[in-house]
Amino acid sequence: MAILQQNEEFNADRMNEKVVGIASDMVMHDSGFHVHHTKAQLLYAPSGCMTVTASDRQLVLPPFRMLWIPANEIHRVNFRNVVAYRSIYFDEDYAGKYFGSALKVMQVNPLLKEIIERICFWEWVVLDRSQEDILNVFWTELKAAPEEKLELRMPVDRRLKKSTEEWTRGISMPPRLKELALKITMNEKTISRIFIKETGLSYQEWRQQWRLQRSIELLVDGNSIGEMAYILEFSSDSAFIEFFKKHTGSTPLQYLMKNR
């Protein structure tokens, strides 16, 4: 078991155990891009919201979602407010017997939530029979967990790299296409062509999906409808609510209560 402090370093690849859990309460954290060569990872936060950037996509993890990160997947974890951080690392060969090798966001049911908490506070020792039994239930529930597409494909074109880095870290918001073209001195048609080719979305569609991800982060962090509408540059509170409902099927407050 490890209860990590805010700036304490931890390297899962140095651990020989097949299952290693850690827990922490952190604020304003940026892990930087890194990769676990020998470990798969399950990432979950019972409170707060995390944003994970992989090599080709960005994913948002509110408290009712978890993320499976296969071994050798480069990724970066960011959160801007206090997050109750939970992470379980699995030996690659051991995890491969039970679960796939794809980056995946899934729903967390009450049983999985309790099992994750239990594993994250285990001592790092050879597992006993009762712990093995709990892990068997864990794998069964994990394989049955519904997947959710809370991801945003990222363009990899080097000409857009600086801007997309600022957007993923929340430093700035993606501007409208005309403003972006002026800022990075690129033709609007060229930007549109890059986004469609590399993300499958037009730039405007991609920007809307970014706003949706950011709205979930802001909602979980306790911002009001008015604050979210202002931050995300909607013309009114009602325009923001309409946008959110169009993409999720629920108003912001309904979405939050339903998942809680």
C-alpha positions as CSV (number, residue, x, y, z in Angstrom):
1,M,0.0,0.0,0.0
2,A,1.2,3.5,-0.7
3,I,-0.5,6.8,0.3
4,L,1.3,9.2,-1.9
5,Q,1.9,12.9,-1.0
6,Q,1.4,15.6,-3.5
7,N,4.9,15.7,-5.1
8,E,6.1,12.2,-4.1
9,E,7.5,10.1,-6.9
10,F,6.3,6.6,-7.6
11,N,7.6,4.1,-10.3
12,A,5.3,1.1,-10.7
13,D,7.9,-0.6,-13.1
14,R,10.2,-1.0,-10.1
15,M,7.6,-3.1,-8.3
16,N,7.7,-6.9,-8.6
17,E,4.2,-7.6,-7.2
18,K,1.6,-8.6,-9.8
19,V,-0.9,-6.2,-8.2
20,V,0.1,-2.8,-6.7
21,G,-2.5,-0.2,-5.5
22,I,-1.8,3.4,-4.5
23,A,-4.1,6.2,-3.2
24,S,-3.7,9.9,-2.8
25,D,-5.5,13.2,-2.5
26,M,-3.9,15.7,-4.9
27,V,-4.6,19.1,-6.3
28,M,-3.4,20.9,-9.5
29,H,-1.5,17.8,-10.6
30,D,0.2,17.2,-14.0
31,S,2.0,13.9,-14.3
32,G,3.7,14.8,-17.6
33,F,3.9,12.2,-20.4
34,H,5.1,8.9,-19.2
35,V,4.8,5.2,-20.0
36,H,4.7,2.0,-17.9
37,H,6.5,-0.7,-19.8
38,T,5.7,-3.6,-17.6
39,K,2.4,-2.7,-16.0
40,A,-1.2,-2.1,-17.1
41,Q,-3.0,0.5,-15.0
42,L,-6.6,1.1,-13.8
43,L,-7.2,4.8,-13.0
44,Y,-10.1,6.0,-10.9
45,A,-11.1,9.0,-8.8
46,P,-14.0,8.6,-6.3
47,S,-14.2,12.4,-6.2
48,G,-12.9,15.1,-8.5
49,C,-12.3,14.9,-12.2
50,M,-9.2,13.9,-14.2
51,T,-8.2,14.5,-17.8
52,V,-6.0,11.9,-19.4
53,T,-4.1,12.6,-22.6
54,A,-2.8,9.6,-24.6
55,S,-0.7,9.6,-27.8
56,D,-3.7,10.3,-30.0
57,R,-6.7,11.2,-27.8
58,Q,-7.9,13.0,-24.7
59,L,-10.2,11.4,-22.2
60,V,-12.2,12.8,-19.3
61,L,-12.7,10.8,-16.1
62,P,-15.5,12.1,-13.7
63,P,-16.0,10.1,-10.5
64,F,-18.4,7.6,-12.1
65,R,-15.9,6.5,-14.7
66,M,-12.6,4.6,-14.7
67,L,-9.8,4.2,-17.3
68,W,-7.9,1.0,-18.3
69,I,-4.4,1.9,-19.6
70,P,-2.6,-1.0,-21.2
71,A,1.2,-1.4,-20.7
72,N,3.4,0.6,-23.0
73,E,0.7,3.3,-23.5
74,I,2.2,6.8,-23.3
75,H,-0.2,9.1,-21.3
76,R,-0.4,12.2,-19.2
77,V,-2.8,12.8,-16.2
78,N,-4.0,16.3,-15.3
79,F,-6.4,17.6,-12.7
80,R,-7.0,21.2,-11.7
81,N,-8.8,20.8,-8.3
82,V,-8.7,18.3,-5.5
83,V,-8.9,14.7,-6.7
84,A,-9.1,11.5,-4.6
85,Y,-6.7,9.6,-6.8
86,R,-6.8,5.8,-7.0
87,S,-4.5,3.7,-9.2
88,I,-3.9,0.0,-9.5
89,Y,-1.0,-1.5,-11.5
90,F,-1.0,-5.0,-12.8
91,D,1.8,-7.1,-14.1
92,E,1.4,-7.2,-17.9
93,D,1.4,-11.0,-18.2
94,Y,-1.1,-11.3,-15.3
95,A,-3.5,-8.7,-16.6
96,G,-3.3,-10.2,-20.1
97,K,-5.0,-13.3,-18.9
98,Y,-8.1,-11.4,-17.9
99,F,-8.4,-8.2,-19.9
100,G,-7.7,-6.6,-23.3
101,S,-4.9,-4.3,-24.4
102,A,-7.0,-1.3,-25.5
103,L,-7.3,2.1,-23.8
104,K,-10.9,2.1,-22.5
105,V,-13.2,4.3,-20.4
106,M,-15.8,2.3,-18.4
107,Q,-18.6,2.9,-15.9
108,V,-18.0,2.1,-12.2
109,N,-20.7,0.3,-10.4
110,P,-20.9,0.3,-6.5
111,L,-19.3,-3.1,-6.2
112,L,-16.3,-2.2,-8.4
113,K,-15.9,1.0,-6.5
114,E,-15.6,-0.8,-3.2
115,I,-13.2,-3.4,-4.6
116,I,-10.9,-0.7,-6.1
117,E,-10.8,1.0,-2.7
118,R,-9.9,-2.3,-1.0
119,I,-7.1,-3.1,-3.5
120,C,-5.6,0.4,-3.2
121,F,-5.1,-0.1,0.5
122,W,-3.7,-3.6,0.5
123,E,-0.2,-4.2,1.7
124,W,2.3,-5.0,-1.0
125,V,2.8,-8.7,-0.1
126,V,2.1,-12.1,-1.7
127,L,-1.7,-12.2,-2.1
128,D,-3.6,-14.6,0.2
129,R,-6.6,-16.7,-0.8
130,S,-9.2,-14.1,0.2
131,Q,-7.5,-11.4,-1.9
132,E,-7.3,-13.7,-4.9
133,D,-11.0,-14.3,-4.5
134,I,-11.7,-10.5,-4.5
135,L,-9.5,-10.2,-7.6
136,N,-11.6,-12.9,-9.3
137,V,-14.7,-10.8,-8.7
138,F,-12.9,-7.7,-9.8
139,W,-12.0,-9.2,-13.2
140,T,-15.6,-10.4,-13.7
141,E,-17.0,-7.0,-13.0
142,L,-14.4,-5.2,-15.0
143,K,-15.1,-7.3,-18.1
144,A,-18.8,-6.6,-17.7
145,A,-18.5,-2.9,-17.2
146,P,-20.2,-0.8,-19.9
147,E,-17.7,1.2,-22.0
148,E,-18.3,5.0,-22.5
149,K,-16.9,7.1,-25.3
150,L,-15.7,10.1,-23.3
151,E,-12.8,10.7,-25.6
152,L,-11.6,13.3,-28.1
153,R,-9.2,12.3,-30.9
154,M,-6.2,14.7,-31.0
155,P,-4.5,16.0,-34.2
156,V,-0.8,15.1,-34.3
157,D,0.2,17.7,-36.9
158,R,3.3,19.5,-35.6
159,R,1.9,22.9,-36.7
160,L,-1.0,22.5,-34.2
161,K,1.0,20.9,-31.4
162,K,1.5,24.1,-29.3
163,S,-2.1,25.1,-29.5
164,T,-3.5,21.6,-28.7
165,E,-1.1,21.3,-25.8
166,E,-2.6,24.5,-24.3
167,W,-6.1,23.3,-24.8
168,T,-5.5,19.9,-23.2
169,R,-4.0,21.5,-20.2
170,G,-6.8,24.0,-19.8
171,I,-4.5,27.0,-20.4
172,S,-6.8,28.3,-23.1
173,M,-9.9,27.3,-25.0
174,P,-10.0,26.3,-28.7
175,P,-10.9,29.5,-30.5
176,R,-13.2,29.7,-33.6
177,L,-11.6,28.5,-36.8
178,K,-11.0,32.0,-38.2
179,E,-9.2,33.1,-35.0
180,L,-7.1,29.9,-34.9
181,A,-6.0,30.4,-38.5
182,L,-4.9,34.0,-37.8
183,K,-3.1,32.9,-34.6
184,I,-1.0,30.1,-36.1
185,T,-0.9,31.6,-39.7
186,M,-2.4,28.7,-41.4
187,N,-5.2,28.6,-44.0
188,E,-8.6,27.7,-42.7
189,K,-9.1,25.0,-45.3
190,T,-5.7,23.4,-44.3
191,I,-6.7,23.3,-40.6
192,S,-10.1,21.8,-41.5
193,R,-8.4,19.2,-43.7
194,I,-6.0,18.2,-40.9
195,F,-8.7,17.8,-38.3
196,I,-10.9,15.7,-40.6
197,K,-8.0,13.5,-41.5
198,E,-6.6,13.1,-38.0
199,T,-9.6,13.2,-35.8
200,G,-12.6,12.3,-38.0
201,L,-14.3,15.5,-37.1
202,S,-14.4,19.0,-38.7
203,Y,-12.7,21.6,-36.5
204,Q,-16.0,23.0,-35.4
205,E,-17.3,19.5,-34.4
206,W,-14.0,18.9,-32.6
207,R,-14.3,22.2,-30.7
208,Q,-17.8,21.3,-29.6
209,Q,-16.6,17.9,-28.4
210,W,-13.8,19.7,-26.5
211,R,-16.4,22.0,-24.9
212,L,-18.5,18.9,-23.8
213,Q,-15.5,17.3,-22.1
214,R,-14.6,20.6,-20.4
215,S,-18.2,21.1,-19.3
216,I,-18.2,17.7,-17.5
217,E,-15.0,18.6,-15.7
218,L,-16.4,22.0,-14.6
219,L,-19.7,20.4,-13.6
220,V,-18.0,17.8,-11.4
221,D,-15.9,20.5,-9.8
222,G,-19.0,22.3,-8.6
223,N,-19.3,25.2,-11.0
224,S,-22.7,26.8,-11.5
225,I,-24.6,26.8,-14.9
226,G,-23.8,30.5,-15.2
227,E,-20.1,29.9,-14.6
228,M,-19.9,27.1,-17.1
229,A,-21.7,29.0,-19.7
230,Y,-19.4,32.0,-19.3
231,I,-16.1,29.9,-19.2
232,L,-17.1,28.0,-22.3
233,E,-18.3,31.1,-24.2
234,F,-22.0,30.3,-24.6
235,S,-24.3,33.2,-25.3
236,S,-26.6,32.3,-22.4
237,D,-27.2,29.8,-19.7
238,S,-30.1,28.3,-21.7
239,A,-27.8,27.9,-24.8
240,F,-25.3,26.0,-22.7
241,I,-28.0,23.7,-21.2
242,E,-29.4,23.0,-24.6
243,F,-25.9,22.1,-25.9
244,F,-25.2,19.8,-23.0
245,K,-28.6,18.1,-23.3
246,K,-28.1,17.6,-27.0
247,H,-24.8,15.7,-26.4
248,T,-25.7,13.7,-23.3
249,G,-29.4,13.4,-23.3
250,S,-29.7,15.1,-19.9
251,T,-29.4,18.6,-18.5
252,P,-26.2,19.2,-16.5
253,L,-27.8,18.7,-13.2
254,Q,-29.8,15.6,-14.4
255,Y,-26.5,14.2,-15.7
256,L,-24.7,14.7,-12.4
257,M,-27.6,13.3,-10.3
258,K,-28.1,10.3,-12.6
259,N,-24.5,9.3,-12.3
260,R,-24.2,9.9,-8.6
